[in-house]
Amino acid sequence: MKLFSARLSFPLLLLLLVGLLLAPYFQQMASASAFCDGKCEVRCSKAGVQDRCLKYCGICCAECNCVPSGTYGNKDECPCYRDMYTGEGKRRRSKCP
């Protein structure tokens, strides 16, 4: 019975250790997500297609860690957000709302 108990406790101990090591990472991701969600709600509050605006604003915020203030313009406040583009040639346009 002791052998079975030792075999079972090692994986559980390892899982607990991995969980403790990754906890700060997941906490940081959750706080960044909350930051982006709040900023993007303000940014997209007057958008015609809100779900699309929120999707792309969230993508841009996750990469740049900032969202310009207001509902339109002010992209100079966040150069990374301003400089993200999608498409090529004549179809090139800003990715971030």
N, C-alpha and C positions, 0 to 999 in steps of 0.2 A: 504494500500500500504506500510506503514512503517513496518508492521509485516513481509511481504514478503521480504522486503529489508534486515531486520535484519537476517532472516533465511538464506538468500543467502550469506550475507557478513561473517558470522561466519565460514562456511566451507572454504571459500576463504582465510580468514585470517589464519586459522589453516594450510591450505595447504602451504601458503607462509612461515609461521613460520617453518614448517617441512623442506621445501626446503632450507631455510637459515641455519638450523642446520646441514643438510646433505651435504651442498656444500663443506666444507673442506674435507670431507671423499671422495667424488667423485673426487675432484681435486687431492688428494693424489693418488688415484687409477690410474688416468689418467697419472700422472707423473711417477709412478712406471711402468706402462705398456710401456710408451715411453722409459724408461731406459732399460727395458728387451728387447724390440723390437730391439733397437740399438745394444745392446751387443750380442743378439742371431743372428742377421744378420752377425756380424763379426765371431762369433763362427761357424756358419753353412755355411759360404761362400764357402767352398770347399767340402761340403757334397755331396754324390752321390744322396741321396733322401732328398732334401732340405726341402720340406714341413713337412716331419716327424721329421727332426732335429729341425726345428723351433718350432714345436708343443711341443716336449718334453723339449727343452731348455726353452721355455716360461713357462711351468709348473714348472720346477725346479727353474727358476729365481723368479717366483712369490712366491714360498715358502721360498727360501733361501735369496732373495734380493741380489744375486751376481751371476756372471758368470765368470769362469776362462778366462784369457786372451788367445789370440791365437785361432787357429782352432782345436787344438788337445792337449791333455795332460794338464799340469799345474793345475790339479784338487786340488792340495794341497793348492792353493790360496783360495779355498772355500770349507771347510770341509763338510758343509751341502750338497752342490751340489755333492761332491764326494761320500757321504755316502747314497745317495738315491738309493734304489734297487727295482727291480721288479722281480717277479717269486719266486719260492721256490726250495730248494735243488740244483740239477744239473742245473736247468733252471735259477738260480739266476744270474742276470746281472745288470750292472749299468743302471739306468733309464735315466740319464742325459748324453747328448752327449758331 
